[in-house]
Amino acid sequence: MPMKLVSSKEICRTPIFWVTEDYAVDPGGFEIKRAIVQHGGSAVMMPVDEKGRVLLVRQYRLPARAYLWELSAGRLDPGETPLQAAKRELKEETGYRAKKWSRLCHFYGSPGYVAEKMTIFAAEELAAGVATPMEDERIETRWFTLKEVAAMIEKGEIVDAKTIIGYTLWKMKSATAKKQAKAAK
């Protein structure tokens, strides 16, 4: 049975997100009341070079209280599509531009109380440039082999969900492409 949103009241607003108190009910009378972190969405970029290496960024993440290696990402500006944001954010954070883009997936990181939809793109056929990060960003970049990324995930050195999801989907996509190429021979 579909849920019907009965009310939504904004209770907090910041430059990055806002919080609403929402109330929904289904035709059978089942009710849900939640405080929800609302967000305009994010684009995630997985730059992969001709050697099959992945470009990760390292920056301090205040909520995690740690420096994290992760895929580059950024929020969508109003009216911007996820792909437009991905292209803009890749250039800003890493200096790279990509000729080839492919959508790997979209997901909600914590749909119980956060409405942020993240879309992950593979970025290939890269050209280097100059990064122009925002004032509050101190970003380090480094290339990693897929084997190194796998080992970092396994050791708990990469704990960022979007990075783990992007890596896993890229590996699946690569394995499928190899099987198809082998079958075509």
SVG drawing of the C-alpha trace seen along z (x, -y; Angstrom):
<svg xmlns="http://www.w3.org/2000/svg" viewBox="-7 -30 56 47">
<polyline fill="none" stroke="black" stroke-width="0.4" points="0.0,0.0 1.4,-3.4 2.3,-5.8 0.8,-9.3 2.8,-12.2 0.4,-14.1 2.8,-16.8 6.3,-18.0 7.6,-20.8 11.1,-22.3 12.8,-22.4 16.4,-23.3 18.3,-24.6 22.0,-24.8 23.8,-25.7 24.3,-22.0 21.1,-20.3 17.8,-20.9 15.9,-18.8 12.1,-18.2 9.7,-16.5 7.5,-14.3 4.4,-12.4 3.0,-9.8 0.2,-7.2 -1.0,-4.4 -4.6,-3.5 -4.7,-0.9 -3.8,-3.5 -0.1,-2.6 1.8,-5.8 5.4,-6.9 6.8,-10.0 10.4,-10.8 12.9,-13.7 14.6,-13.5 17.9,-15.1 17.0,-16.5 19.8,-16.9 19.8,-17.9 21.9,-14.9 25.5,-14.2 27.6,-13.0 30.5,-10.5 33.4,-10.1 35.5,-7.1 38.4,-8.2 40.1,-5.2 43.2,-5.7 44.5,-3.6 46.5,-1.4 43.3,-0.5 44.2,-2.6 41.7,-4.5 42.3,-8.1 41.3,-8.5 41.2,-11.7 42.2,-12.0 40.7,-14.7 39.7,-15.2 36.0,-14.2 34.8,-16.0 31.9,-13.6 34.3,-10.6 37.0,-12.5 39.6,-11.1 41.4,-11.5 39.7,-9.2 40.7,-7.8 37.6,-7.9 36.2,-8.5 35.8,-12.2 32.3,-13.5 30.2,-16.7 26.7,-17.9 24.5,-18.9 24.0,-22.6 20.4,-23.7 19.2,-22.7 22.3,-20.6 22.1,-17.0 24.2,-14.3 26.5,-14.1 27.0,-17.8 27.9,-17.9 30.3,-15.0 32.1,-16.7 32.4,-20.0 33.4,-18.3 36.1,-16.1 37.7,-19.1 37.5,-21.1 38.7,-18.5 41.3,-16.7 42.0,-18.9 41.1,-16.0 38.6,-16.0 37.2,-12.8 36.1,-12.2 34.1,-9.0 31.5,-8.8 29.3,-5.9 26.8,-5.7 27.5,-2.8 24.5,-3.3 22.6,-5.5 21.9,-4.8 20.8,-6.1 23.5,-5.8 21.2,-5.7 17.5,-5.9 16.1,-5.5 16.7,-9.2 18.8,-10.8 17.3,-11.7 20.6,-12.1 20.6,-10.3 24.2,-9.6 25.0,-8.8 28.3,-7.1 30.0,-7.6 33.1,-6.0 35.3,-8.6 37.7,-7.4 40.0,-8.8 41.3,-11.4 43.3,-14.6 45.2,-16.2 44.6,-19.8 44.8,-22.1 42.5,-21.4 40.5,-24.3 39.1,-23.0 36.7,-25.0 38.1,-27.1 37.2,-24.5 38.8,-21.6 42.3,-20.3 42.5,-17.5 45.3,-15.1 45.1,-12.8 46.8,-9.5 46.5,-6.7 45.8,-3.2 45.7,0.1 42.4,2.1 44.4,4.6 45.5,1.9 41.9,0.6 40.7,4.1 43.4,4.6 42.5,1.2 38.9,2.1 39.7,5.5 42.0,4.0 39.4,1.4 41.5,-1.5 38.7,-2.5 35.5,-2.8 33.6,-5.1 30.4,-3.5 30.4,-5.3 34.0,-4.2 33.3,-0.6 30.2,-0.5 31.9,-2.2 34.9,0.2 32.6,3.3 30.5,2.2 33.5,1.4 35.0,4.8 31.7,6.4 31.4,4.4 35.1,5.2 34.5,8.9 31.4,8.8 33.2,6.9 36.1,9.5 33.7,12.4 31.8,10.8 35.1,10.1 36.2,13.7 32.9,15.0 33.1,12.8 36.4,14.4"/>
</svg>
